[in-house]
């Protein structure tokens, strides 16, 4: 088992705040101030920008000319705590981040889990951003809809899930005892997770606002955006999934890829849901490929 990459990228990152609709969003940036290509990364449910910090550090080490931006969804990480949120809100937040921090130039997007759903909602609500600015996209352990399909086929299951989310909205996620919570988090990881990664996933969850988490959980249950995926046709797209991911399985990845005939489908054997941690090297390599293609098109004057 390889040791975890040093997450000290946070020490050299710059922090900013973007305001939208009386909500303050925490934005973290690495790399060049004058990039040819900017990478914008969106994180998953209950997590924060820190799920991407290892990948961001590796991208900048491999290509110092690139700029990488990750941010915390409302109610997550160091962004403002909120009483409610939806995937539509997150898409509008992402549009605000792009307008404030990436007003020009080609963008390579990377969306993990809920972050990938946010990209799909961005394509619905701000299609011009995808059409005019997107040069490539990595959908990482995400879904275009019908999550927990087998479970939700059971009569009454949706009502039970909504009730559980309502209870969860009143409970603060604990961060201790860490050793016990690691065992809970382990269920969403694949084979041989690193303790450091388990710890970080638990601590990110504890930092999130339970009200926002519950509201977004309800929004995720409503999420079905297969038609929105078509907005990414013609772009460089990679769709990634872990073979041991029971949340957004390889079947979800295959259905996204099926909407995009030119997309590359990458299945990570033995990995679970947390690919930016579990397969950080593979995710980094895929993003570097998208960046290289985007830079090549920018040099040749192709819009992106």
C-alpha positions as CSV (number, residue, x, y, z in Angstrom):
1,X,0.0,0.0,0.0
2,X,1.5,3.3,-1.0
3,X,1.7,6.1,1.6
4,X,-0.7,9.0,1.3
5,X,0.4,11.9,-0.7
6,X,1.3,14.9,1.4
7,X,-1.8,17.1,1.5
8,X,0.3,20.2,2.2
9,X,-1.0,21.8,-1.0
10,X,-3.3,23.7,1.4
11,X,-0.2,25.5,2.7
12,X,0.5,27.1,-0.7
13,X,-3.1,27.6,-1.8
14,X,-4.8,31.0,-1.8
15,X,-8.3,31.4,-0.3
16,X,-11.1,33.6,-1.5
17,X,-14.8,34.1,-0.8
18,X,-17.5,34.5,-3.4
19,X,-20.8,35.9,-2.3
20,X,-24.1,34.8,-3.9
21,X,-27.6,35.3,-2.6
22,X,-26.4,36.3,0.9
23,X,-24.3,33.1,1.0
24,X,-20.5,33.1,1.3
25,X,-18.6,30.4,-0.6
26,X,-15.1,29.4,0.4
27,X,-12.9,29.1,-2.7
28,X,-9.3,27.6,-2.7
29,X,-6.9,28.1,-5.6
30,X,-3.6,26.5,-6.6
31,X,-1.1,27.1,-9.4
32,X,-0.6,29.8,-12.0
33,X,-2.2,33.2,-11.8
34,X,-2.1,33.4,-15.6
35,X,-3.1,30.0,-16.8
36,X,-3.9,28.8,-20.3
37,X,-6.4,26.4,-18.7
38,X,-8.2,26.4,-15.4
39,X,-9.4,23.3,-13.7
40,X,-12.6,23.7,-11.6
41,X,-13.4,20.9,-9.1
42,X,-16.6,20.2,-7.3
43,X,-17.0,17.9,-4.3
44,X,-19.5,15.4,-3.0
45,X,-22.2,15.3,-0.4
46,X,-21.0,15.8,3.2
47,X,-17.5,16.5,2.0
48,X,-15.5,19.7,1.1
49,X,-12.9,21.0,-1.3
50,X,-10.4,18.9,0.7
51,X,-11.5,15.7,-1.1
52,X,-9.6,17.3,-4.1
53,X,-6.5,18.7,-2.4
54,X,-4.2,15.8,-3.2
55,X,-5.3,15.8,-6.9
56,X,-4.9,19.6,-7.1
57,X,-1.4,19.4,-5.6
58,X,-0.5,16.7,-8.1
59,X,-1.9,18.6,-11.0
60,X,0.2,21.7,-10.2
61,X,3.3,19.7,-9.6
62,X,2.9,18.0,-13.0
63,X,2.0,21.2,-14.8
64,X,2.9,24.5,-13.0
65,X,1.2,26.5,-15.7
66,X,-2.3,25.2,-14.8
67,X,-4.6,26.8,-12.3
68,X,-6.8,24.7,-10.1
69,X,-9.9,25.9,-8.2
70,X,-11.9,23.9,-5.7
71,X,-14.6,25.3,-3.4
72,X,-17.0,24.3,-0.6
73,X,-20.7,23.9,-1.4
74,X,-23.0,26.0,0.7
75,X,-23.4,24.3,4.1
76,X,-20.1,22.4,3.7
77,X,-16.5,23.0,4.6
78,X,-15.8,26.7,5.3
79,X,-18.7,28.0,3.2
80,X,-21.6,29.6,5.0
81,X,-23.9,27.3,7.0
82,X,-27.4,27.3,5.6
83,X,-30.8,25.8,6.6
84,X,-31.6,24.5,3.1
85,X,-30.0,23.8,-0.3
86,X,-30.7,22.0,-3.5
87,X,-28.7,20.8,-6.5
88,X,-30.1,23.8,-8.4
89,X,-28.7,26.1,-5.8
90,X,-25.3,24.4,-6.1
91,X,-25.4,24.9,-9.9
92,X,-26.1,28.6,-9.4
93,X,-23.3,28.8,-6.9
94,X,-20.9,27.2,-9.3
95,X,-21.9,29.8,-12.0
96,X,-21.1,32.5,-9.5
97,X,-17.7,31.1,-8.7
98,X,-16.9,30.9,-12.4
99,X,-18.0,34.5,-12.9
100,X,-16.0,35.8,-10.0
101,X,-12.9,33.7,-10.2
102,X,-12.7,32.4,-13.8
103,X,-14.2,35.1,-16.0
104,X,-12.3,34.0,-19.1
105,X,-10.4,31.1,-20.7
106,X,-11.1,27.4,-21.1
107,X,-12.2,25.3,-18.2
108,X,-11.7,21.6,-17.4
109,X,-14.3,20.5,-14.9
110,X,-14.0,17.7,-12.5
111,X,-17.1,16.7,-10.5
112,X,-17.1,14.0,-7.7
113,X,-20.5,12.5,-6.7
114,X,-22.8,15.4,-5.9
115,X,-20.2,17.6,-7.7
116,X,-20.9,15.7,-10.9
117,X,-24.6,16.2,-10.4
118,X,-23.9,19.9,-9.9
119,X,-22.2,20.0,-13.3
120,X,-25.3,18.4,-14.9
121,X,-27.5,21.0,-13.3
122,X,-25.1,23.7,-14.5
123,X,-25.6,22.5,-18.0
124,X,-29.4,22.8,-17.5
125,X,-29.4,26.2,-15.8
126,X,-26.3,27.9,-17.3
127,X,-25.9,26.1,-20.6
128,X,-23.8,28.9,-22.1
129,X,-21.0,28.2,-19.6
130,X,-20.7,24.6,-20.9
131,X,-21.1,25.7,-24.5
132,X,-18.6,28.6,-24.3
133,X,-16.2,27.7,-21.6
134,X,-16.0,24.0,-21.0
135,X,-13.0,22.3,-22.7
136,X,-13.3,18.9,-20.9
137,X,-15.1,17.2,-18.1
138,X,-14.4,14.4,-15.7
139,X,-17.4,12.8,-14.1
140,X,-16.0,11.0,-11.1
141,X,-18.1,8.5,-9.1
142,X,-21.4,10.2,-9.9
143,X,-24.8,9.6,-11.4
144,X,-27.3,11.2,-13.8
145,X,-30.2,9.8,-11.7
146,X,-32.1,6.8,-10.3
147,X,-29.8,6.5,-7.3
148,X,-30.5,3.5,-5.0
149,X,-32.8,2.2,-7.7
150,X,-33.2,-1.3,-6.3
151,X,-33.9,-0.1,-2.8
152,X,-36.3,2.6,-3.9
153,X,-38.3,0.0,-5.9
154,X,-39.5,-1.4,-2.5
155,X,-42.8,0.2,-1.7
156,X,-42.5,2.9,1.1
157,X,-38.7,3.1,0.8
158,X,-38.8,6.7,-0.3
159,X,-40.8,7.7,2.7
160,X,-38.4,6.0,5.0
161,X,-35.4,7.7,3.4
162,X,-37.1,11.1,3.7
163,X,-37.9,10.5,7.3
164,X,-34.3,9.5,8.0
165,X,-33.1,12.7,6.3
166,X,-35.5,14.7,8.5
167,X,-34.0,13.2,11.6
168,X,-30.5,13.7,10.3
169,X,-31.2,17.4,9.8
170,X,-31.4,17.7,13.6
171,X,-28.2,15.8,14.4
172,X,-24.7,17.2,14.2
173,X,-22.3,14.7,12.6
174,X,-19.7,13.6,15.2
175,X,-16.0,13.6,14.6
176,X,-15.2,11.5,17.7
177,X,-14.4,8.7,18.4
178,X,-12.5,8.8,15.2
179,X,-11.6,5.1,15.2
180,X,-15.2,4.1,15.4
181,X,-16.3,6.6,12.7
182,X,-13.6,5.3,10.4
183,X,-15.4,1.9,10.4
184,X,-18.6,3.6,9.3
185,X,-16.8,5.5,6.5
186,X,-15.0,2.4,5.4
187,X,-18.3,1.1,4.0
188,X,-18.1,3.7,1.2
189,X,-14.5,3.0,0.4
190,X,-13.1,0.0,-1.6
191,X,-10.4,-2.4,-0.7
192,X,-7.6,-1.4,1.7
193,X,-8.5,2.3,2.3
194,X,-5.8,4.5,3.8
195,X,-6.4,5.5,7.4
196,X,-5.5,9.1,6.6
197,X,-8.2,9.2,3.9
198,X,-10.8,7.7,6.2
199,X,-10.0,10.3,8.8
200,X,-10.3,13.1,6.3
201,X,-13.7,11.9,5.1
202,X,-15.0,11.7,8.6
203,X,-13.8,15.1,9.6
204,X,-15.2,16.7,6.4
205,X,-18.6,15.2,7.3
206,X,-18.4,16.6,10.8
207,X,-17.8,20.1,9.4
208,X,-20.9,20.1,7.2
209,X,-24.3,21.6,8.3
210,X,-26.7,18.8,8.9
211,X,-29.6,20.9,7.7
212,X,-28.0,21.5,4.3
213,X,-26.9,17.8,4.1
214,X,-30.5,16.7,4.7
215,X,-31.9,19.1,2.2
216,X,-29.4,18.1,-0.4
217,X,-30.1,14.4,0.4
218,X,-33.7,15.1,-0.6
219,X,-32.6,16.9,-3.8
220,X,-30.3,13.9,-4.7
221,X,-33.3,11.6,-4.4
222,X,-35.1,13.8,-7.0
223,X,-32.0,14.1,-9.2
224,X,-32.6,12.8,-12.7
225,X,-30.7,14.7,-15.4
226,X,-29.9,12.3,-18.3
227,X,-31.0,14.8,-20.9
228,X,-28.6,17.4,-19.4
229,X,-25.6,15.1,-20.1
230,X,-26.1,15.7,-23.8
231,X,-24.8,19.3,-23.3
232,X,-21.3,17.7,-22.8
233,X,-21.4,16.0,-26.3
234,X,-18.4,17.1,-28.4
235,X,-16.2,17.8,-25.4
236,X,-13.5,15.6,-24.0
237,X,-15.2,13.6,-21.3
238,X,-14.0,10.9,-19.0
239,X,-16.5,9.0,-16.8
240,X,-14.9,7.2,-13.8
241,X,-16.3,4.7,-11.3
242,X,-15.0,2.2,-8.7
243,X,-16.0,-1.4,-9.2
244,X,-16.8,-1.6,-5.4
245,X,-18.8,1.6,-5.3
246,X,-22.4,0.8,-4.2
247,X,-23.5,4.4,-4.1
248,X,-22.7,5.4,-7.7
249,X,-21.9,2.1,-9.2
250,X,-20.2,1.4,-12.6
251,X,-23.7,1.0,-14.0
252,X,-24.4,4.7,-13.3
253,X,-21.1,5.5,-15.0
254,X,-22.0,3.4,-18.0
255,X,-25.3,5.1,-18.4
256,X,-23.6,8.5,-18.4
257,X,-21.0,7.4,-21.0
258,X,-23.8,5.9,-23.1
259,X,-25.2,9.4,-23.6
260,X,-21.8,10.6,-24.9
261,X,-20.5,8.3,-27.6
262,X,-17.0,9.8,-27.5
263,X,-16.6,9.6,-23.7
264,X,-14.0,7.4,-22.2
265,X,-15.2,5.1,-19.4
266,X,-12.6,4.3,-16.8
267,X,-13.5,1.6,-14.2
268,X,-11.1,1.4,-11.2
269,X,-10.9,-2.2,-9.9
270,X,-11.4,-2.6,-6.2
271,X,-12.1,1.1,-5.6
272,X,-15.1,2.5,-3.8
273,X,-16.8,5.9,-3.9
274,X,-13.9,8.1,-2.9
275,X,-11.9,8.0,-6.1
276,X,-10.1,11.4,-5.5
277,X,-8.5,9.7,-2.5
278,X,-8.5,6.0,-3.4
279,X,-7.3,6.4,-7.0
280,X,-5.8,9.9,-6.9
281,X,-3.1,9.0,-9.4
282,X,-5.6,7.7,-11.9
283,X,-7.9,10.7,-11.5
284,X,-4.9,13.1,-11.8
285,X,-3.7,11.4,-15.0
286,X,-7.2,11.7,-16.5
287,X,-7.4,15.4,-15.7
288,X,-3.9,16.0,-17.0
289,X,-5.0,14.4,-20.3
290,X,-8.0,16.7,-20.5
291,X,-5.8,19.7,-19.7
292,X,-3.3,18.8,-22.4
293,X,-6.1,18.6,-25.0
294,X,-7.7,21.8,-23.8
295,X,-4.3,23.6,-24.1
296,X,-3.7,22.3,-27.5
297,X,-7.1,23.5,-28.7
298,X,-6.5,26.9,-27.1
299,X,-3.2,27.3,-28.9
300,X,-4.9,26.4,-32.2
301,X,-7.6,28.9,-31.6
302,X,-10.5,26.5,-31.2
303,X,-13.2,27.8,-28.8
304,X,-13.4,26.3,-25.4
